[in-house]
């Protein structure tokens, strides 16, 4: 049952209609939400997400990004996945906990709990801990490719709230967003000021803290009625949440903001006034477009909240209607892929791939590590500088490091491409290692993609066959000779 809600002036009652994520790899992030949980593509945008107006609205200098939308069972609710070209998303700290300050967790109801967990595990996201609750009320927590905690719920917390409609064929519904704050009273005043009412839905019990790695944690929480999505605001008392970095920006990897929507410009102006009265500050003047508009607002604790309005007739063009077969802008438009068979065990091949400084021996470039990863010198967050023939310099950053099968990196500086993503997959194939190296990119100069893709494919094939394969196999022969001599 939903608690009584007091409407904002002029009848404006905002609903929580959007959760936005800053992702490192748009293709991988969408696949996780789509194939793992069952969300449906709903289009996307790129051309509108750059330029002075976009920068002013987001509060990010020279901002440029590509966005894809996904929807679930709930109507007028969407997920937004942003891949920023400028500024690049800074990687989330490996040690971020669910109690640390920020938008930390989403809650999703799934039609088939066991099947959803099975799909997520195949995508590399097994449950963090034990599944809790009796059959029919089970809960589990996983982390998505961008480090966001996702609570998977077998029971729908809003099952008795008259929300059974919507897209009944869709197997998933976004049901909650949880934020960890330092000042619960301040957050409560801000969201109440927007016109949100408290909900009497109990989202979780104390034992649920264990599913995201905080057994025995103590916190104070408020749950707000956002329509078909609940907003949970919590202040952790034990353990206390660590604050965000002083230089935090919304493009950093993770949930960047949430949005509350109404259906008319008049209602939106009312909500914006209330946000200002509650201590919020606008990044820029509200946008005024046919059928919609709004603004990004920062609450007194630096949480970004979008306050928008959208007419029902504009929903299809703004990502609130499923478009599973529709085209959407690509963060990367071209690719090159090469597979090689290497006569060496997978562990030997992985050791070579993970050795930044050793790349100079087989890649055709001069390479040195310039930053160590937090948990492994060569792992996630580590960086290397490549000096190519002719003197051009490229910086690459490791974003996924799953020994010994998966290695992903991105170019953060230099190079002829935009959104350059590298994906290296290894698997044992008999007594050999099969290695597949894929590069995805968008050319800086339109119209040059096919030519660059052909050139890159030839270069990659030469580097892997003449360089990496020969180098690893020579190491393996030497290793075997040494073992035989013993």
N, C-alpha and C positions, 0 to 999 in steps of 0.2 A: 504494500500500500504506500502511495506517495503522500507525504505530508502536505499540509495546506500551504499554498504559495501566495504571497502577496504580490500583486501585479505592480509593475513600475507605472509612473504617471502616463497618462494617455493610453493606458491599456497595454503598454509594451512589456512583454514577458519573454526575455531571451531564452533560447534553448542552446544547449551545447551541441554544436553542429559539425565541429571539425577538430581533428587533432593533426598537427603538422610535425613532420620529422625532418631533420637534416641528416641525410644519409651520405655515405662515402661512395657507394656503388648502387646506382638507381636500379639497374637490372637485377642485381642480387637481392636488394631490399624488396622490390615488387614481387619477385618470385617467392620470397619467404611468406609474405602476407597472402599471396594468391594460392600457391600450391600447398603451403603449410596450414593455413587457417581457413581458406575458402573465400576470401574477399574477391570482388569482381572489378576488373578495370573499368574506368569511367572517363578516359580521355586524359588530357594534360595540356600544358602550356609552356612556351619558352620565350617567344618574341616579346610578350608583355612583361616578362620578368627580368628586365634589364633597363638601364637608363636612369636619369635623374629622379623621376617620380617613384620608381621602384626602390631606389636607394633611400630616398627620403622616407618612404613608408616603412621600410624595414629598419631604418636606422643604421644601415651598413654601407660604408663608402664604396662606390663603384660596384654595387651588388649586381650579380648576374647568376641566374640559375635556370634549371629545367625542373619542371614539376609534373608528376604523374598523380592521378587521383584513383582511389579505390573506394568501393562502397560495399556494405554488408546488408543485413536484413532491414535495418532501420532506415526510414525515409528522412530526407534532409539531414543526413549524417555522412561524413566522408573522412577518409584518411588522405592527407597530402604528404607526398614524398618529394622533398627538395634535394637536388644535387647541385651544390653551389660550385660555380666556376670561380667566382670572386665573392667574398673571400673563400678559399678552400675550407671545408669543414675540418676543424682540428679534432684529432682523435679523442674519444672519451678515455679517461683514465681507466686502466684495467681494474683498479681497486675501488671504483665507485660502487657504493652500496645503496640499497633501496631506501635507507634512511637519510642519505646525504641530500642536501638542499637542491631542489630542482623538480621539474616534471619527471617523475621516475618510473611510473608504471601505468600500463593500461590493463583493463580487465575485459575479456571477451568470453561470451557464451558461445559454445559450439554444439551443434546438433549431435555429433558422434564424438564423444570424449576420447575413447580409446584410439579411434582412427586418426583424430587430429594429433594426438601425442605421437603416434607412429609416424605420421608424415613429417612432423617437426623434427623428430629424431633423425630421420633420413636426410633432412636438410642441415644437420649439424647442431640442432638445438634440443638436446635431451632435457628432461626435468632436472632442475637444480638440486632437488632433494626428494624426499618421499612424497608421494601423492597422499593427501590427507582427506578425511571425510568419508562417510558411508556411501555405498553405491547409490547413485542418483544425485549425490551432493558433493562429488569429488572436486578437488581443486589441485592444480599443479602450477608451477611457475617455470618459464623458460626465458632465455634472453635472445633477442633477435640479432641479426648480423651487426647492428649498430649499438648494441649494448643495452637496449631498452628492456626492462622487465615486463613480461607479458603474463598475466595471471589467466590461466585457462580454466573456465568454470563449466561444470557439467549441469549445474542448476542455474536457471536464469533468475537473477535477483529481482527482476522487474516482471516476473511471470504473472503477478496479480495486479499489474498496473494498467491493464487495458491496452497493452502494446503488442498484442498478438498479430496485428496486421503487418503491413509492410511487404517486403519481398519474401514470401513464405518459402520460395524455392532456394533461397540463399542459406547455407549451413552455418553462418556465423553472424554475430551481432556485437558491435562495440557497446559495452555496457558501463564502463567506468574509466576515468582518468584520475590518477592519484599524484598529488604533489606533496613534497616534504618541505616544510617552511620553518623558519626560525621564530616567527611571531604569529601564532595561531589566531590570537585575538585580532591582530591587524588584518590578516587574510579574511577572517570572518566578516569584519566590518566592510572590507572592499567588496566582496562578492555579494553580501547582503545589500550593499549600496547599489549594485547593478540591477537589483530586483530579483535575485535568486532566493528562493525559499529553502528552508531546511527540509530534508527528506527523513522519514523515519525508517527507511530501508537500512538494515544492518548488512553492510557489505562483507564483513569478515569477522571472524572470532580470533581470540589471541593465538590459537594454535596455527592460524594461517601464516603468521610471521615466519614460521620455519620454512615455508616453501620457497621464500626468496632469501633464505640464508640468515635470518635474524631470530633464531629460537629464543624465546623468553624476553624479547624486546618489549618495551613499554612506550606507549605513545598516547597522545590525546588527539582525537579526530572529530571532524565535522563533515557531514555528507550533505551536499546541496543537490536539489532537484534541477537537473538540466534537461528535462524532457525524457528522451529515450536513452540518455547517457548521464550517469551520475558523476559529480565532481567530489572527490574525497580530498580534503585538506588535512594534513597531519603534522604534528610537531612531535618528533621523537625525543623522549626523555632519557632513555637508556637502550642502546647507545645514542648519544647525541649526534645529529647529522652534521657532517662537515660542510662548510659553506662552499659556494662556487668560487672559482678563481677570480681575482680582482679584475682580470682582463676578459672575463667571460663575454661571449657574444652569441646571439641566437643562432648563428650559422654553425656553431660547434656541434659535433655529432651527438644525436639524441633527439628528444622531443623539444622542438623550439618554441611552440606556443599552442594554445587552444583558442577556439573561436566560438563566440556566442552570436547567434543570428536571430533577426526579426524579419518581418515581411515588408516593411515600408521604410522609406527614408525618414518620415516623420518619427516613427518609433526609434529608429537608429539614432537620430539626433537627441532624443530623450535619453537613451542609454549612455551616449557619449557625455552628456551633461552630468549624469549621475556618476559616471566614472571619474570625471574631473572633480566633482564634489567629494568623492571618496578618496581623493589623493592620487589618482592616476594622472599620467602625463602622456600626451599624444606625441608620436614621432613627427607627424606632419599633419597638414590639413586633411580632412577626410576626402577620399576619392568620391566623385559623383559620376557614375556611369549609367547608361540606360539599363534599367532593370536591377541595379545593384550598386553597392559602394560600401564604404566604411573606413576604418583606421586601425592601426596598431597602437595599443595603449600599454604603457608600462605601469604596473601597480607599484605601491610604495616599497616593495621588496625586490624590485627589478624583474618581476615575472612579466613576460610578454603575453598580452591577451588581445586577440583581434575581435573587434566589435563590428559586425557586418550586417547588411540587409540584402536580401535577394528575393525578387519576385518569383513565384512558382514557374512562370513562363521562361525564366532564364536558367533554371536548374540544369538543363541538359548541357548548356554551353559552359557551365562552371563546375562540372564534375560531380553532380549529385544524382546522376541517372546512369545505370549500367550501360557500357558500350564495349562489351567483350571483344567484338570484332572490329571496333573502330580504330582508326589510326591515331597515334599520339606522337608528339615530338620525341626523338631519341636523344638521350644524353650523348650517345656515341652512335655514329651512323655507318662506320666501316670497321672491318676486322681483318686480322691475319691469324692463321692457326697452323701449327706444324706439330706432327706427332713423330717421335723417334723411338726406336727400340735400342736400349743400352744394355750391353752384356755385363751387368753388374747388379748386385743386390740393391734394393730400394734404399736401405740405410746409407750405403756408400754414395749413391746418386744424390740423396737428400743433403748429405754433408757438404757436397760440392755446391749445390744450389744455394745453401744457406750461408756460404762463406763469402761475404761481401768482398773482402780484399782479394780473395782468390779468383774472382771473376776476371781479373786482368789476364789470367793465363789462358782463357778460352773464348772470351767474348768479343775480342777485337777492339776493346776500349780499355782505357786506364781507369780502374775503379778503386775507390777507397771508402771505407765506412766513416761517416762523419757524425753519426749519432747512434748510441746504443738503445736497444729496446729496454723497457722497464723490467721485465721478468727474464728476458733472454737477450744477450748482446746483439744477436742477429734477428730477434723476433719482432713482434708487433710494435710499431713506433720507431724502429731503427731506420736510419737513412743512409744512403750511399750517394756519392758523387761520381758520375761517369764523365770522363773527358773523351769525347769522340774524335775520330780522325778529322783534322781541320781545326780542332781546338774548341768546338762547341761543347758546352757543359750542360748536363742534365742531372737533376736531383730526383731520386726515387725514394719512396717511403713504403715500408712493409705495413700492410693493413690487416692481413690474416696470416697466421703462422701455426699450422696444425701439423706438427711433425708425425710421420714423414710423408704425408699424402697431399697436402694443400698449402699453397703459398701464393698470396696475392699482394700486389703492390700497385702504387699509382705514381705518376709523375707529378711532382709538386712545383717544379721550376724548370724552365727551359724546354727544348724540344719543339718540333713543328706541329704538335697536336694539341687539341683541347680535350679534356676529360679522358686522358690516356690511362687505361686500366690494363694491368697485366695479371693473368691467371695461369698458374703452373700447377698441373695435377699429375701425381705419380701413382702408379699401381703396379703391383707385382704381376708379371706375365711370364709364367713358367719360371725359368731361372734368370730371367731378365727383368728390367724395369721399363715399363712403357711410360713415357713422359709426353704430355700434351701441353704446349705453350700457346696461349691465346692472348692476343692484344686487341683491345677495342679502343676506338678513338673517333674524334670528329676533327676534320682538317681546319686549320685556321683560315685558309683561303678556300672559299667555296668553289666547287668544281674540280678540286684536285684529289678528292678522296680515293677514287678508283686507282689513279696512278700511284698515289702514296701506298695504297694497300698492296698493289703488286710489288712495288719496290720493297716494302716492309716484309712481305712474305718471302721474297728471295733472300733478303738479308737474314731473316730469322732462320730459314732453312740452312743456310750456309753456316751460321753461328752454332746451330745445334748439332748438325751432322759433322762438320769439319772441326768444330771447336769443342763443344760440350761432350758429345759422345766419345770422340777419340780421347779426350782428356780423362774422362771417368774410366773408360776401359783400360787405359794405360795404368791408372792408379790401382785398378782391381787386379791387373796382371802382376804388378809389383807387390801388392798385398799377398797374393797367393804364393808367389815365389818366396816371399819372406816367411810365410807360414810353413811352406815346404822345407825351407832350410832349417827350421827349428826342429 
